[in-house]
Amino acid sequence: MSEIINLRQVRKNKARADKQKLAATNRAKFGQTKATRQSDEKAKQSQKRHLDGHVLNQNPDK
């Protein structure tokens, strides 16, 4: 015999989980100081430039 579930509770639990996931995303996105965000952005740009410098050209004619 299968277990009886309450669909209302399932919907509420899913909504709670979605809210918690969104809150975690927002904490990561907006919970940083300006200096930290700028530092992270500089690090990303530096890493991108470093990787772009090591890309092999597939077609040297262009």
C-alpha positions as CSV (number, residue, x, y, z in Angstrom):
1,M,0.0,0.0,0.0
2,S,1.3,3.4,-0.9
3,E,1.7,6.3,1.5
4,I,-0.9,9.0,1.6
5,I,0.5,12.5,1.0
6,N,-1.1,15.9,1.5
7,L,-0.7,17.9,-1.7
8,R,-1.2,21.2,0.1
9,Q,1.7,20.5,2.4
10,V,3.9,19.4,-0.6
11,R,3.1,22.7,-2.4
12,K,3.9,24.7,0.8
13,N,7.2,22.8,1.3
14,K,8.2,23.3,-2.3
15,A,7.4,27.1,-2.0
16,R,9.5,27.3,1.2
17,A,12.4,25.5,-0.5
18,D,12.2,27.8,-3.5
19,K,12.2,30.9,-1.2
20,Q,15.2,29.6,0.7
21,K,17.1,29.0,-2.6
22,L,16.3,32.5,-3.8
23,A,17.4,34.0,-0.4
24,A,20.7,32.2,-0.6
25,T,21.3,33.5,-4.1
26,N,20.4,37.0,-3.0
27,R,22.7,36.8,0.0
28,A,25.6,35.8,-2.2
29,K,24.8,38.5,-4.8
30,F,24.0,41.5,-2.5
31,G,25.6,40.5,0.8
32,Q,29.1,41.7,-0.2
33,T,30.8,45.0,0.3
34,K,31.6,47.2,-2.7
35,A,35.3,46.6,-2.2
36,T,34.8,42.8,-2.2
37,R,32.7,43.0,-5.4
38,Q,35.3,45.1,-7.1
39,S,38.1,42.8,-6.0
40,D,36.2,39.7,-7.3
41,E,35.5,41.5,-10.6
42,K,39.2,42.4,-11.1
43,A,40.2,38.8,-10.3
44,K,37.7,37.5,-12.9
45,Q,39.0,39.9,-15.5
46,S,42.6,39.0,-14.8
47,Q,41.8,35.3,-15.1
48,K,39.9,35.8,-18.3
49,R,42.8,37.8,-19.8
50,H,45.2,35.1,-18.7
51,L,43.2,32.3,-20.3
52,D,42.6,34.3,-23.5
53,G,46.3,34.7,-23.9
54,H,46.7,30.9,-24.0
55,V,44.0,30.3,-26.7
56,L,45.3,28.5,-29.7
57,N,44.2,30.0,-33.0
58,Q,42.5,27.3,-35.1
59,N,42.7,29.3,-38.4
60,P,45.9,31.4,-38.6
61,D,44.8,33.0,-41.9
62,K,42.2,35.2,-40.3
